[in-house]
Amino acid sequence: MNGYIVLLPDLQYEIGNVKNSVIKSLESSTEAAKLLAPVDDNNIGVLGLSFGGYETGLALTNSRYFKTGVAGVMVSDLVSHALSKSEFITMPNYMRTENHQMRMKHNLFDNWNTYLENSPVYHMKNINAPVLIWTGLKDKNVPPAQSKMFFLGMKRLQKKAVLLEYTNETHNVFLPSNQLDLNVKIWQWFDYYLKNKRPADWIIPLTE
């Protein structure tokens, strides 16, 4: 696809240890793919949205395996996420954090350090890869503040990041014009950072 090898891994999870299991699964899946396809070791990117955006944040802040990444509508901080409520569903987010995709099992106050360990935002000093972040400003599932938090952390640490904010979008991008914009920008981002192509105008400030 456009000169890229695209891998859709089947990740395996350990309850209460999502960070390490995600990184292990991503890296081992990619290593397995190298036996089947000519993967360029020096130019591997990672992309995800929603829970996948959270996983992308974990991978980029805790592994040097990926050269760049794209994180969409992500959760970056499990602490503030657990102590908030989504407009999308009736249950508080601590129930989702403990029992659903985040798989924390225990509540925040009984296992505080595990929540910190599994939150991308608390490991941002480790990140060297440039990151493209995007969110819908009307998202009622994952608050846009979670993506903005990650972006502001990157900027405060003087690391390379761009945040795309889609004014009229929710947790998904529905307007065709915005779908096109996002897809084009993702291709341009990967083309620049993984293929060394000429950067699009909106990427140029990152090179200064």
LINJO-V89651 format. One record per backbone hydrogen bond with DSSP energy under -0.5 kcal/mol. NH is the residue of the N-H (numbers start at 1). CO is the residue of the C=O. Records with the same first field share a line. If there is no record, write none. Layout:
NH: CO, CO
//
This chain:
4: 1
6: 4
7: 5
9: 7
11: 9
15: 13
16: 103
17: 14
21: 17
22: 18
23: 19
24: 20
25: 21
26: 22
27: 23
28: 24
29: 25
30: 26
31: 27
32: 28
33: 29
34: 30
35: 31, 32
36: 33
37: 33
39: 37
41: 39
43: 40
46: 68
48: 70
50: 72
52: 49
54: 50
55: 51
56: 52
57: 53
58: 54
59: 55
60: 56
61: 57
62: 58
63: 59
67: 44
68: 44
69: 130
70: 46
71: 132
72: 48, 70
73: 134
76: 74
81: 77
82: 78
83: 79
84: 81
86: 91
87: 140
88: 140
93: 84
94: 82
95: 92
96: 92
97: 93
98: 94
99: 95
100: 96
102: 96
103: 100
104: 97
105: 98
106: 104
110: 107
111: 107, 108
114: 111
115: 111
116: 112
117: 113
118: 114
119: 116
120: 118
121: 76
122: 119
123: 120
124: 121
126: 123
127: 124
130: 67
131: 160
132: 69
133: 131, 162
134: 71
135: 164
137: 135, 166
138: 169
139: 136
143: 141
146: 143
147: 143, 144
148: 144
149: 145
150: 146
151: 147
152: 148
153: 149
154: 150
155: 151
156: 152
157: 153
158: 155
159: 154
162: 131
164: 133, 162
165: 163
166: 135, 164
167: 165
169: 166
170: 172
174: 172
178: 175
179: 175
180: 176
181: 177
182: 178
183: 179
184: 180
185: 181
186: 182
187: 183
188: 184
189: 185
190: 186
191: 187
192: 188
193: 189
194: 190
195: 190, 191
196: 192
197: 191
203: 200
204: 200
206: 203
207: 204
208: 205
//
